[in-house]
Amino acid sequence: MSVQDDLAAVKRCLEELVRTVGQLERSVTAERGAAPAPAAGRAENLVTIPDAPYDSGLWTDTDDEGLGARDRHAP
């Protein structure tokens, strides 16, 4: 098989997976008796992280993970 054939097969499988998950979500929602949540509703759970730098005071007396404390040297 060529790379194009492999990519086409992967695309078909992915489309089938998306279709199947959608059907499963509708089925579970119907069993629970609730109205299906719109896909756009998922964006409500997103948290916006500002581009402004964090206050350097937040990092006072912290260790760099895996590197140890800033004022000490490795043995």
SVG drawing of the C-alpha trace seen along z (x, -y; Angstrom):
<svg xmlns="http://www.w3.org/2000/svg" viewBox="-36 -41 65 43">
<polyline fill="none" stroke="black" stroke-width="0.4" points="0.0,0.0 1.2,-3.5 1.2,-6.3 -1.8,-7.9 -3.7,-4.6 -2.7,-4.4 -3.8,-8.0 -7.1,-7.4 -7.8,-4.3 -6.9,-6.2 -9.3,-9.0 -12.1,-6.6 -11.5,-4.9 -11.5,-8.3 -14.7,-9.4 -16.3,-6.1 -15.1,-6.6 -16.5,-10.1 -19.8,-8.9 -19.9,-6.0 -19.1,-8.2 -21.8,-10.6 -24.3,-7.8 -23.1,-6.5 -23.5,-10.0 -27.0,-10.3 -27.9,-6.8 -26.6,-7.5 -28.3,-10.9 -31.6,-9.3 -31.3,-6.6 -30.8,-9.3 -33.7,-11.2 -31.8,-14.5 -31.6,-16.7 -28.3,-16.4 -25.8,-19.2 -24.7,-21.2 -21.1,-20.8 -20.6,-24.5 -21.5,-24.0 -18.1,-22.4 -16.4,-25.7 -18.0,-27.0 -15.6,-24.9 -12.5,-26.5 -10.4,-28.8 -8.6,-31.7 -5.0,-32.1 -3.8,-35.6 -0.6,-36.5 0.6,-38.8 3.5,-37.5 2.8,-36.0 3.8,-37.8 7.4,-36.6 6.4,-36.4 4.4,-33.3 7.7,-31.4 9.5,-32.6 11.0,-29.6 10.1,-27.1 12.2,-24.3 12.7,-23.6 11.2,-20.2 13.9,-17.6 16.6,-20.3 16.4,-20.9 16.5,-24.2 18.0,-27.2 20.6,-28.0 22.0,-24.4 24.2,-22.4 23.9,-18.7 26.2,-16.3"/>
</svg>
